[in-house]
Amino acid sequence: QVQVMESGGGLVHPGGSLRLSCAAAGGRVSVAAMGWYRQAPGKQRELVALITSGGSSNYAESVKGRFTISRDNAENTVYLQMNSLKPEDTAVYYCNYFFSSEHSYWGQGTQVTVSS
């Protein structure tokens, strides 16, 4: 069983930045596909950014050029650097640890609110 823990959310003004962290206990982030997802009120959960075990990254079109996903194997943590935040980025952000269909774990989520 892998425990996934997100942190770093908060309230930020439009144009501001936040860095989210996702730590995994009981599993190594270096061997998993680590994804950041978000869910806004009344909307479906969507993939924001993904980093594979090989280090490749993918982003939703809406965040390309603004968000950066990275991984620190020594800290066993994945980060999501979010710049130029917009009100439409407001959501609960979730981290997913995916090793296989039988070994997929979610964190409890962290709230990001972008508002003036």
C-alpha positions in Angstrom: 0.0 0.0 0.0 1.3 3.4 -1.0 0.3 6.5 0.8 0.2 9.7 -1.2 0.3 13.1 0.5 -0.2 16.4 -1.3 0.7 19.8 0.2 1.2 23.3 -0.9 -2.2 24.5 -1.9 -3.7 27.8 -0.8 -5.1 31.1 -1.9 -3.2 33.1 -4.5 -4.0 36.2 -6.6 -4.3 35.9 -10.4 -0.8 35.9 -11.9 0.7 34.4 -8.8 2.5 31.1 -8.3 2.3 28.1 -6.1 4.3 24.9 -5.8 2.5 21.7 -4.9 4.3 18.7 -3.4 3.4 15.1 -3.6 5.2 12.7 -1.3 4.8 8.9 -1.4 5.3 6.6 1.5 5.7 2.9 0.8 6.6 3.3 -2.8 9.2 5.0 -5.0 8.1 7.8 -7.2 10.9 6.9 -9.6 9.3 3.7 -10.7 5.7 5.0 -11.1 3.8 7.3 -13.4 3.0 10.3 -11.2 0.2 12.5 -12.2 -1.4 15.7 -11.0 -5.1 15.9 -11.5 -7.6 18.6 -10.5 -11.3 18.8 -10.0 -13.3 22.0 -9.9 -16.8 22.2 -8.4 -19.3 20.6 -10.8 -16.7 19.3 -13.1 -15.0 16.0 -13.8 -11.5 15.3 -12.5 -9.0 16.1 -15.3 -5.3 15.3 -15.8 -3.1 18.4 -15.4 0.4 16.9 -15.7 2.1 13.6 -15.8 5.7 12.4 -15.4 6.5 8.9 -16.3 9.1 6.6 -14.7 11.3 7.4 -17.6 11.1 11.1 -17.0 8.9 12.1 -19.8 6.2 14.7 -19.0 2.9 15.6 -20.5 0.6 18.5 -19.8 -3.0 19.5 -20.4 -3.3 22.2 -23.1 -4.7 24.6 -20.6 -1.6 24.6 -18.5 1.2 24.2 -21.0 3.8 26.9 -20.6 2.6 27.8 -17.1 2.9 24.6 -15.1 5.9 22.4 -14.7 6.0 18.9 -13.2 9.2 17.6 -11.7 10.5 14.7 -9.6 13.1 14.5 -6.8 14.0 10.9 -6.4 16.1 11.5 -3.3 13.2 13.2 -1.6 10.7 10.7 -3.1 8.5 13.6 -4.0 6.9 15.0 -7.1 6.3 18.7 -7.6 3.9 20.9 -9.6 5.2 24.4 -10.1 2.3 26.6 -11.1 2.9 30.0 -12.5 0.7 32.7 -14.0 -2.3 31.3 -12.2 -5.7 32.1 -13.4 -9.1 31.9 -11.7 -10.0 28.9 -13.8 -7.1 27.0 -12.2 -9.1 27.0 -9.0 -9.8 23.4 -8.0 -8.8 20.6 -5.6 -5.5 19.2 -6.9 -4.9 15.5 -6.5 -1.7 13.4 -6.9 -1.9 9.9 -8.3 0.8 7.2 -8.0 0.3 4.7 -10.8 2.4 1.6 -11.0 -0.3 -0.7 -12.5 -4.0 -0.9 -12.7 -3.9 -2.8 -9.4 -1.5 -0.4 -7.8 -2.9 3.1 -8.3 -3.1 5.4 -5.3 -4.6 8.8 -4.7 -3.9 11.5 -2.2 -6.5 13.4 -0.3 -6.2 16.5 -2.4 -5.1 20.1 -1.7 -7.2 23.1 -2.5 -5.9 25.8 -4.8 -7.9 29.0 -5.0 -7.0 31.8 -7.5 -8.9 34.9 -6.7 -8.4 38.6 -6.3 
